Amino acid sequence: MATSMPSRNVAALCSILGLCGLLACGATSIRSTTHLAHMEAELDAFSGRPNPRWQLTEEDAEKVRQLLSRLPAQTDKAEEPPGLGYRGIVLHMDDGPSGPTSVRVYRGSVVIHDSAGERLFRDRDRTLERLLLTTAERTVDRGLIESLRSSFDR
């Protein structure tokens, strides 16, 4: 029992420092929120049946973290996904109260929903969206992935 108290204190201190870093950087940066331990992706495309979901490997999650940390803020409103069809890829993250809880990547916009509210970033070349589709290849039908990739160039 005595050994768990210091680790709780360290975890609390890390959460406080993470929150302070988030407050210090404001809503135009996500650098302090990219230390996520768990990432699950969801291809938001189906109605009437479950969307495909998959776990990102630690290597893929680190690539996502790096891309997220370099995205510029987007000042104009994000394009709203349609009611039917492809609506983007949603990252579900579990990193406690100081980190993002979900990130929607859709047509060059990245919308982060966390305890600070909603923040918007630009992924101009859809690099993050393309990377996430690549991570889906182990789980999602290849024909669907190729169809989505070809729509990116239109």
N, C-alpha and C positions, 0 to 999 in steps of 0.2 A: 504494500500500500504506500509506503514512504517513497518508493522510487517513482510512482506515478505522479506525485505532486510536482516535482520539478518539471516533468515533461508537460504537465498541464500549464504550468507557469510559462514555459517556453512557447507553447502553442498560443496562449493568450497574448503574450508579448508579440509574437509574429503576426497575429491577427490585428493587433493595435497598430503595429508598424505598417502593415499593409494598408490599413484604412487611412492612416496618416499620409502615406505616400499617394493614395488615391485622391485624398482631399487636396494635397499640395499640387498635384498635376492638373486638377480640374477635369472638365469633361472633354478635353480635346486630345487626350492621350490614354492609351490602354496599357502602357508599359508595365505599370505596377500590378496589373491584374492578370498577367500571363503566366503565372506559376501554378498552373492547374494540375491536379493529380489524376483526374479521371475525365475522359472525353468519350462521349457516345454521339454518333452522328445519325441523323434521320433524314432520309430522302423524302421530302414532303411532296408527294405526287399523286397519291391515290385517294379515291373517295369510295367508301363502302367496304374497304378492306384495309388492314394495317399497313402503314408505311414501312419500308425496309429500314432496319436499324443495324448498326454495327459499332463495335468498339474500335477506337483508334489504338494502334500500337504506340508505345512510348516514343519511338522514333518519329512516327507520323504526328503525334501530338506535339512534339517539340517543334517540328516544321510549322505546324499551325500556329503555335505560340509566337514563333519568330515572325511569321507573316503578319499576324495580328498586331504585333508591337510596332510594325513599320507603316501601318495604314494611316493615311491622312484623314483628318476630320472631313465630313461631307456637310456642306452648309445647306444644300437644297434637300427637299423631301425625297425619301426613298420611294421607288416605284412600288406600288402595292401589288402583291402577288394576286393572280386571278383566283376565282372561287374553285375552278376545276383545272386539272392539269398540274404541270410542274410549278411548285411554289417555293423552290429553293431547298437548301440543306440547312437543317437546324442542328447546332451543336448543343448538347445537354452536358453541363459541367457541374461537378460536385467539388467545390473548394471552400465551403464555409461561407460566412456572411460577407467577407471582403472581396470575393471574386465574382466574376460573371456567373449567372446561372443558365442563361441561354444566349445563343448567338444565331441569328438568321442571316444566311448568305444567299443573296438573290440578285442576279443580273447586275453585278458590279457594286451593289450596296451591301454593307455589313451593319446590321442592327444588333446592338448589345442590350440585353435586358438584365439588369442586376439591381442591387439594393439602392443604387444611385438613380435609378430610373432607366430611361432609354437614351442611348447614345448612338450616333450614326457616323460611319466611316465609309470611305470610297475604296473599292478594289477595281480600279479602272480596267485592267486587262483580265479580270476575273481569275487571277492567279490562285487565290484561295479556293474559289469554287471549283476550279479544275483539279487542284490538289485533292480536295475532298472527294471528288468523283473518282479519282484514281484509288483512294483508300477504300472505296466501295466495291472495287472489282472482286474482292474475295467473297462478297456476300450477295451483291445485287446482280440481276440478269445483265449480261454484257450487252445485249441488244438495246436495252433501255439506256444504259450508260452511253453507248455510241450515238444513239438518237439525241440524247441531251447535248453531248459534245458538239454534234453537227449543228444544233440550233444556236450554239454560242457564236458561230461565225456568221449568222444571218443578221 
